[in-house]
Amino acid sequence: MAEEDYGCFVDWTQMGDLANSSGPSKLDVKDPLELKKLARQGHWAKNHKLRAQVYQQLIKAIPCRTVTPDAEVYRDLMGDSTGKKASSVIPLPDFVDGSAVPHYCLKADAVTTVHRVISCLAGQFPDISHCPALPAITALLLHFSADEAQCFENISRLLACNEPGRRLVDQTFLAYESSCMTFGDLANKYCPAAHKLIVATAQDVVEVYSGWQRWVLGDLPFSHVARVLDVFLVEGYKVLYRVALALLKFYRKQKAGAGAGAQPSEGQKQDSAEVKAEIQAFVKAIGSSITPDKLLEKAFSIRLFSRKEITLLQLANEKSLQQKGITVKQKSLRRNVQLALNPDTFSSEVVSAKEMRDIWSWIPERFALCEPQLLFTTSTHGCSLNRFYAHVEGYEPTLLLIRTCEADVCGAFLSTDWEERKRGGNKLSFFGTGECFVFRLKPEMERYEWVVIRHPELASSIKAQSSEDPAEDEAPTDRQSSDDNSLPVERPAADPSNRLSPFLSARHFNLNSRNTSMFMAGNVDSIIVGGGEGNALYIDGELNHGRTARCTTFDNPPLCSTESFQVALLEVWGFQDAMASDR
């Protein structure tokens, strides 16, 4: 067989059409953009030998640490295993967290080889503390390796990559856990219907999303995951997010087609493990209904922000975990939202515990470990804007809840400390980030996010760079808005290292209009949320009267049944570190 050099571990009877090589037999492309295009098109997907050769080329081009173990190191440590069968299976290290080796299309005894390779990697990379994806990645690359030493070298290069900003394999619990939180944030923003289904059916959404990497690296059939690997080796970690989001969308579509559109009541929610198992079963059987090309087409049709923005979100999630003291796996880490919002202890005069849990499902994942903390309420602290500021300053983020005298309920998630308003002096100026959103609960529940999330075409990357690889941060030059009602947008400090909300900061975008980044503002006379052509919320200095209208920033309709309303009750909630309170 022509592919024997790169197929000695493969059971060709399981490879289906992939066993019959066709298409091009060589590749002479060096240009990164052309490689990216060919990878997405599956240019080398039908020729096993060419695919293996391309993988070797791509992996050898990865910048690595000076001392990176290679094939010779493996042979010195493990001996030349060519033609030999291992006498026993070496246990996998603890850092794989119980992840088994997927068999894919490997020969039965090749699974033992994967164990040997990972065992040697554990000795050469003592800093790895949590890497559940390693068994799947090793098994995949073994299909395209001439021997196990070559497979070892390829995995070593993935682990030793030191290119700034390039992420390939999570190797610590902090990195892995923050990636799960980041996926939850992305699902919330870019798969709202699927996210709503998970919130409605699972007791613990965070637990369901903790399996996102395994959907791609472990559960996908070989023909599908090999196509993902084609693109991953060219474009990097972001591809995994895209594919997992596409799987979530397809899962939701299947559930809707099966007549599972009706949401269960609060007491009928499934155990999170059951929902995880359902998604895994769907992904494992995906080959019967969705081709690899269709999966990638769906994945790359999702209009995510740039790799840089996702990196900022990942870093914000890591920082949040570090500040909570979570850097290693803890048995009691995952707290489902019912625990954070205990109906026996939660008390609000504006929303019920169930309504607060619904709001909690919208907030960024890094605050999912927090409990709601009442900071201000007009029923206790009175209708005074000065007292409002005195009680909420120093807290970031906050949740604003309003009940009107007409029984409408609306509010806003506000990403930034209200103290930031002082940067503008006495002048009313906007601040905050694109993580802000507004919502209404009554007469019906609806959330309205930053308009740029739904319409990325409203923002262009700095220096007209590709959306995949934007240039370094630059504050866009000020342009005079044509809207006479527009207020100036307060720009944050150049290095707000003490902030937990760098993600979706307006300074990272060239916005077509400043009206699209008017998140929150306040002075002695009023507080405002959203701007441009109107305000999503305007509350006067006595916290008594308000207005709501469509605004450019959130592209929302009026949040109440009448545009002018009287405030019956106003509450502000903060986010208390639940992990700290447990210690």
ChimeraX attribute file (.defattr): number of C-alpha atoms within 10 A of each C-alpha:
attribute: neighborCount
match mode: 1-to-1
recipient: residues
	/A:1	6
	/A:2	9
	/A:3	16
	/A:4	12
	/A:5	14
	/A:6	20
	/A:7	22
	/A:8	21
	/A:9	24
	/A:10	21
	/A:11	16
	/A:12	16
	/A:13	11
	/A:14	14
	/A:15	15
	/A:16	10
	/A:17	12
	/A:18	16
	/A:19	18
	/A:20	11
	/A:21	17
	/A:22	14
	/A:23	11
	/A:24	12
	/A:25	14
	/A:26	13
	/A:27	13
	/A:28	7
	/A:29	10
	/A:30	10
	/A:31	8
	/A:32	11
	/A:33	12
	/A:34	10
	/A:35	19
	/A:36	16
	/A:37	13
	/A:38	17
	/A:39	21
	/A:40	20
	/A:41	16
	/A:42	17
	/A:43	17
	/A:44	24
	/A:45	23
	/A:46	18
	/A:47	19
	/A:48	23
	/A:49	22
	/A:50	23
	/A:51	22
	/A:52	23
	/A:53	18
	/A:54	19
	/A:55	20
	/A:56	18
	/A:57	12
	/A:58	16
	/A:59	19
	/A:60	14
	/A:61	10
	/A:62	18
	/A:63	15
	/A:64	16
	/A:65	13
	/A:66	8
	/A:67	7
	/A:68	15
	/A:69	19
	/A:70	17
	/A:71	17
	/A:72	15
	/A:73	16
	/A:74	21
	/A:75	15
	/A:76	10
	/A:77	10
	/A:78	15
	/A:79	11
	/A:80	14
	/A:81	13
	/A:82	11
	/A:83	8
	/A:84	7
	/A:85	11
	/A:86	13
	/A:87	7
	/A:88	9
	/A:89	13
	/A:90	15
	/A:91	11
	/A:92	20
	/A:93	17
	/A:94	13
	/A:95	18
	/A:96	19
	/A:97	15
	/A:98	11
	/A:99	17
	/A:100	16
	/A:101	21
	/A:102	21
	/A:103	17
	/A:104	22
	/A:105	21
	/A:106	21
	/A:107	17
	/A:108	12
	/A:109	12
	/A:110	22
	/A:111	21
	/A:112	18
	/A:113	23
	/A:114	28
	/A:115	22
	/A:116	21
	/A:117	25
	/A:118	22
	/A:119	16
	/A:120	15
	/A:121	21
	/A:122	17
	/A:123	11
	/A:124	15
	/A:125	15
	/A:126	8
	/A:127	10
	/A:128	17
	/A:129	20
	/A:130	22
	/A:131	20
	/A:132	25
	/A:133	23
	/A:134	25
	/A:135	24
	/A:136	23
	/A:137	19
	/A:138	23
	/A:139	27
	/A:140	25
	/A:141	21
	/A:142	30
	/A:143	24
	/A:144	26
	/A:145	25
	/A:146	18
	/A:147	21
	/A:148	26
	/A:149	23
	/A:150	21
	/A:151	25
	/A:152	27
	/A:153	24
	/A:154	25
	/A:155	22
	/A:156	20
	/A:157	21
	/A:158	19
	/A:159	21
	/A:160	20
	/A:161	18
	/A:162	16
	/A:163	11
	/A:164	7
	/A:165	9
	/A:166	16
	/A:167	16
	/A:168	19
	/A:169	20
	/A:170	21
	/A:171	20
	/A:172	18
	/A:173	21
	/A:174	20
	/A:175	21
	/A:176	20
	/A:177	22
	/A:178	25
	/A:179	24
	/A:180	24
	/A:181	25
	/A:182	25
	/A:183	26
	/A:184	27
	/A:185	23
	/A:186	22
	/A:187	23
	/A:188	19
	/A:189	18
	/A:190	19
	/A:191	19
	/A:192	14
	/A:193	16
	/A:194	22
	/A:195	24
	/A:196	18
	/A:197	21
	/A:198	25
	/A:199	20
	/A:200	21
	/A:201	23
	/A:202	23
	/A:203	23
	/A:204	23
	/A:205	24
	/A:206	24
	/A:207	18
	/A:208	22
	/A:209	23
	/A:210	19
	/A:211	16
	/A:212	24
	/A:213	20
	/A:214	17
	/A:215	24
	/A:216	24
	/A:217	25
	/A:218	27
	/A:219	22
	/A:220	25
	/A:221	20
	/A:222	22
	/A:223	18
	/A:224	20
	/A:225	21
	/A:226	20
	/A:227	20
	/A:228	24
	/A:229	21
	/A:230	23
	/A:231	22
	/A:232	19
	/A:233	19
	/A:234	21
	/A:235	22
	/A:236	15
	/A:237	17
	/A:238	18
	/A:239	19
	/A:240	23
	/A:241	22
	/A:242	23
	/A:243	24
	/A:244	24
	/A:245	23
	/A:246	24
	/A:247	25
	/A:248	24
	/A:249	20
	/A:250	19
	/A:251	20
	/A:252	22
	/A:253	15
	/A:254	13
	/A:255	13
	/A:256	14
	/A:257	10
	/A:258	9
	/A:259	8
	/A:260	14
	/A:261	12
	/A:262	10
	/A:263	14
	/A:264	14
	/A:265	9
	/A:266	12
	/A:267	7
	/A:268	12
	/A:269	17
	/A:270	16
	/A:271	13
	/A:272	20
	/A:273	14
	/A:274	14
	/A:275	20
	/A:276	21
	/A:277	13
	/A:278	13
	/A:279	21
	/A:280	21
	/A:281	14
	/A:282	19
	/A:283	23
	/A:284	17
	/A:285	14
	/A:286	20
	/A:287	16
	/A:288	7
	/A:289	7
	/A:290	13
	/A:291	13
	/A:292	19
	/A:293	15
	/A:294	12
	/A:295	21
	/A:296	21
	/A:297	15
	/A:298	16
	/A:299	21
	/A:300	14
	/A:301	10
	/A:302	14
	/A:303	15
	/A:304	21
	/A:305	17
	/A:306	15
	/A:307	19
	/A:308	19
	/A:309	20
	/A:310	20
	/A:311	18
	/A:312	17
	/A:313	26
	/A:314	23
	/A:315	20
	/A:316	20
	/A:317	28
	/A:318	24
	/A:319	20
	/A:320	21
	/A:321	22
	/A:322	13
	/A:323	12
	/A:324	15
	/A:325	11
	/A:326	17
	/A:327	17
	/A:328	16
	/A:329	14
	/A:330	9
	/A:331	6
	/A:332	7
	/A:333	11
	/A:334	15
	/A:335	17
	/A:336	17
	/A:337	21
	/A:338	13
	/A:339	13
	/A:340	20
	/A:341	19
	/A:342	15
	/A:343	14
	/A:344	7
	/A:345	8
	/A:346	15
	/A:347	14
	/A:348	13
	/A:349	13
	/A:350	20
	/A:351	18
	/A:352	13
	/A:353	17
	/A:354	14
	/A:355	12
	/A:356	18
	/A:357	18
	/A:358	17
	/A:359	21
	/A:360	20
	/A:361	21
	/A:362	21
	/A:363	21
	/A:364	22
	/A:365	22
	/A:366	22
	/A:367	19
	/A:368	22
	/A:369	23
	/A:370	22
	/A:371	22
	/A:372	22
	/A:373	15
	/A:374	19
	/A:375	19
	/A:376	21
	/A:377	22
	/A:378	19
	/A:379	12
	/A:380	8
	/A:381	13
	/A:382	15
	/A:383	19
	/A:384	16
	/A:385	22
	/A:386	13
	/A:387	14
	/A:388	22
	/A:389	16
	/A:390	14
	/A:391	16
	/A:392	20
	/A:393	15
	/A:394	14
	/A:395	17
	/A:396	18
	/A:397	22
	/A:398	24
	/A:399	25
	/A:400	16
	/A:401	23
	/A:402	25
	/A:403	23
	/A:404	22
	/A:405	12
	/A:406	13
	/A:407	15
	/A:408	21
	/A:409	24
	/A:410	26
	/A:411	24
	/A:412	25
	/A:413	23
	/A:414	23
	/A:415	26
	/A:416	24
	/A:417	17
	/A:418	25
	/A:419	15
	/A:420	20
	/A:421	22
	/A:422	15
	/A:423	15
	/A:424	18
	/A:425	10
	/A:426	11
	/A:427	14
	/A:428	23
	/A:429	24
	/A:430	27
	/A:431	27
	/A:432	29
	/A:433	23
	/A:434	24
	/A:435	22
	/A:436	26
	/A:437	26
	/A:438	24
	/A:439	24
	/A:440	21
	/A:441	22
	/A:442	15
	/A:443	13
	/A:444	12
	/A:445	13
	/A:446	14
	/A:447	17
	/A:448	19
	/A:449	21
	/A:450	24
	/A:451	19
	/A:452	21
	/A:453	19
	/A:454	16
	/A:455	10
	/A:456	14
	/A:457	12
	/A:458	15
	/A:459	17
	/A:460	17
	/A:461	22
	/A:462	20
	/A:463	13
	/A:464	10
	/A:465	12
	/A:466	12
	/A:467	17
	/A:468	15
	/A:469	12
	/A:470	20
	/A:471	15
	/A:472	11
	/A:473	13
	/A:474	14
	/A:475	14
	/A:476	14
	/A:477	8
	/A:478	9
	/A:479	9
	/A:480	11
	/A:481	15
	/A:482	10
	/A:483	12
	/A:484	9
	/A:485	12
	/A:486	18
	/A:487	18
	/A:488	19
	/A:489	21
	/A:490	18
	/A:491	16
	/A:492	17
	/A:493	7
	/A:494	10
	/A:495	8
	/A:496	10
	/A:497	9
	/A:498	8
	/A:499	14
	/A:500	20
	/A:501	24
	/A:502	24
	/A:503	20
	/A:504	22
	/A:505	18
	/A:506	25
	/A:507	19
	/A:508	22
	/A:509	22
	/A:510	19
	/A:511	20
	/A:512	13
	/A:513	18
	/A:514	23
	/A:515	26
	/A:516	23
	/A:517	28
	/A:518	31
	/A:519	30
	/A:520	28
	/A:521	27
	/A:522	26
	/A:523	20
	/A:524	14
	/A:525	13
	/A:526	16
	/A:527	20
	/A:528	23
	/A:529	29
	/A:530	32
	/A:531	29
	/A:532	24
	/A:533	16
	/A:534	20
	/A:535	24
	/A:536	33
	/A:537	25
	/A:538	22
	/A:539	22
	/A:540	18
	/A:541	19
	/A:542	16
	/A:543	22
	/A:544	18
	/A:545	15
	/A:546	21
	/A:547	21
	/A:548	24
	/A:549	22
	/A:550	20
	/A:551	23
	/A:552	22
	/A:553	29
	/A:554	31
	/A:555	20
	/A:556	23
	/A:557	13
	/A:558	20
	/A:559	27
	/A:560	26
	/A:561	15
	/A:562	14
	/A:563	15
	/A:564	15
	/A:565	19
	/A:566	17
	/A:567	23
	/A:568	18
	/A:569	20
	/A:570	24
	/A:571	23
	/A:572	22
	/A:573	21
	/A:574	20
	/A:575	19
	/A:576	17
	/A:577	19
	/A:578	18
	/A:579	18
	/A:580	12
	/A:581	9
	/A:582	6
	/A:583	5
